[in-house]
């Protein structure tokens, strides 16, 4: 069995952090935008799951093609150093991390919780903070700062989606 290098582990960690961040934020953006537009919870589930799988596959296939292109370029340049990347592994890791994280904002709607949007918001905030803290821990950085950084970035995207949904509902639709 081939040993995985520290570079490959770091690259896969980067894939996971990127996919989790994108999965949870884009899915929560759908939830926040639809909530801001005062549309029904069923619309949240339809758009949320459509986004979750289409965006997850798009991101995974894009990552697969990007790594494959990098390998093909290195081969064409006769640079065999660093050819250990597996495009399939990176694509699969990206897809799974994206889907698992992207499910988080949809769980309160799937299980019909009271105060679904509030529960979704709290789950998303907690997950973003936790992933940021784990990322910081693995990088031997301050876990509170790492968690807060990821939470702030995700929170900004979600707030923007909510405002856009609200403004479209109020002034366009």
Buried (B, 14 or more C-beta within 10 A) or exposed (E): EEEEEEEBEEBBBEBBBBBBBBBBBBBBBBBBBBBBBEBEBEBBBBBBBEBBBEBBBEBBBEBBEEBBEBBEEBEEEEEEEEEEBBBEBBBBBBBBBBBBBBBBBBBBBEEEBEEBBEBBBEBBBEBBBBBBBBBBEBEEBEBEEBBBBBBEBBBEBBEBBBEBBBEEBEEEE
